[in-house]
Amino acid sequence: MISLIVFSKNRPLQLDLCLTSVSNNFQANLLVTVIYDCDPEYEFAYETLKSEHPHVNFWKQGKSLFRDILNRLRTSDACYTCFLTDDCFLFQKSSPLCNTTLDVLFENHLISCYSLRLGENTTHREFQNRFIEQESILSIPDSCRRNHRGMVKYDRTLFLYGGYWNYPLSVDGHIYRSADILDFVEELCFLEPLKKWQQTPNTFEAALQRYIVYIGPLALCGQSSCVVNSPNNRVQNTIQNKNGINEPISCQKMLDYYNKGKRIIPWKINMPKVICPHMEINLLEALS
């Protein structure tokens, strides 16, 4: 069982796409929770989301996002945890991930995570509004990259920290042992009042980086990625990630579409070749 926690703020239309794609393409037994925050004009849309996704647990964000995450981890008996943000979606089916498969994959304590956003197709990263080639999993020796039960196991420490291949503590589609994440979040909740962190997923991800030395040097991924993040807009100013460069869509415009009954149909999206975990996708062409 995987506990999937999706972070959302002011993006009902994109969240609907994310949840629909999870239902269609995430081949695992899931407990799905949305931890959401929204401005007053978005509240009706989130109530609609609750009715349209009755099998999803919606958790309104409180004063502490860190404690919200901790409470979810403590109340779940799932052995594994995965995080997504509402501007992510599964563009194709994941590898089948049952408890038996995950237990085998994670039996090696040196494994840090299983990534849904990485694969042999991950060969570029965005730089100054264009994609440039970066080191890929295919660039390291075979002895450090092995086919492991139809998946790829590799030594992430061969790559510079912070690049896609050595950034294991992410909220954009990595699967972890729940026990590991629970330990980290318990300490973060103790530190939060001292650090006075902002209550956003980006801040949570940044805070997780202090544990990079406590997790194993190996990582897993499928031969092809199945999760992509489409940064068409931004809902926070904590970290100035680039967004809306090629396919800008304002949150207000997407709210208007959602309230009019429009939805993004996953199989109608004209998907480009996914070469990077962050790629702006033309989502409105799949609006129906």
Secondary structure, DSSP 4 states (H G I P E B T S, - for coil): -EEEEEEEES-HHHHHHHHHHHHHH--B-EEEEEEEE--GGGHHHHHHHHHH-TTSEEEE--S-HHHHHHHHHHH---SEEEEEETTEEESSPPPPB-HHHHHHHT-STTEEEEESS-STT--EEEETTEEEE---GGGS-GGGEEEETTEEEEEGGGS-TTSGGG--S-SSSEEEEHHHHHHHHHHHHHHHHHHT--SSHHHHHHHHGGGGGGS-SEEEE-SS--EEE--S--S-SSS----SSSS---HHHHHHHHHTT--B-GGGS-PPP--SSB-----GGGB-
